[in-house]
Amino acid sequence: MKRITLLQQAFREFQCASQWVTSNPSRYVECLSKAESIIEILEIEDCGSVGGFDKENKCKAVTGFKLYDRFLTVIRKNNEYSDLKDECEFTVELLGEYYKVIHSFRSDILR
């Protein structure tokens, strides 16, 4: 399977998770599990391990959501941002903003 096909599917699963986060938690978890599995395949292909530990392409904390940051890392490996199609009007960047807002909202409530 082509790398871009796997990246697109992972992106689709993240977008799907964003739809189900409040109304169907089990579906939310299922979508994130699928995204994580795809990311792990790509990480193994990229550097031989999982978790965002590619020494040549370090995982950066961008969104406050480690799994999405790992996704951004595998995209960054070959600069594939522009190769991904929007999912339900979300771009990769816009979905990253969504996760930043959720992270910020949770942090604000806990203060």
N, C-alpha and C positions, 0 to 999 in steps of 0.2 A: 504494500500500500504506500502511496506517495506521502511524503512528509506533510505537504500542504493539506492533504485530505485529513490527516490526523489532527493537525492544528485547527482546521475548520470545525471538526467534530468536537474537539475540546472546547472551543469558543462557543459552539452551539449549546453544549452542556452547561457552561457557566451562565449563559443567557437564560436557559431553561430554569436553572436554579434560582435566578433572580425573580422569576415569575412565581415560583412556588414557596418562597421562603416563609410567608406568613399563612398561606392557605392550605398547604399540604406538605408538612415537614418531612414525611417519609419520601415523597417524590423529590424534595429538595436534596436530601441526603443521597438519594440514588443518582441524581444528576452530578453532584459533586464527586461521588465515587467514580463515576465514569470518566469525568474530566481528569481526576487524579491518576487513574489507570493509564490514560493516554499520555499524560505528562510524564509518567514514569517510563513508559516505553521510549519516548523521545529523549529523556535524560540519559537513559542507558545507552542509547545510540550516540548521543553527543559526548558523554564523558565516562561511561561505564559504571555510574552510580546514580542513585536517586536522592532527591532532597534539595536540589539546587546547588550542588557543590562543584560545579564545573570550574576548575581553576582558571581557565582562560575566559570564562564568561560568568562572572560571579552573580549570584542572585542578590538583587538590591531590594531593600524594603521600600516599595513605592506606594502601595495601596493600603497597607495595614492588614492585608489578607495574604498570608504566606503562600497559599496554594495559587492564587492569581498571580502573585509576584513570580512564582516558579514558572507559570505559563508565559509571562512576559519574558522571562529569561530564555526559554526555549525559542520563542519568536525572535528575540534579539540575536540569537546565535548566527542566523543567516539573514538578518534584517528582513523578515518576512511580514512586517506590519501591513504593507500595502497589498500583499497577496491575499489577505483574508477579506472575505465578503462580510458585509453587515449582517447581523442576525436580529430580526425584529426591530430594526432601526438603531440598534446599538453598534457602535464601532468598538474596536479594542480599547481605545482611549476612553470613550464614554462609559463603558462598563467598568473600567478602572476607577473612574470618578465615582460611580455608584458605590463601589466597595470602599472607597475613601470616606464617603459620606456616612455609610453604615458604621465604619470603624470610629469615626469622629463622634457620631451620635451616641454610640455605646459608651465611649470614653467620657463624654459630657454627662451622661446620666449617672455614671458611677462616681462622679465627684461629689 
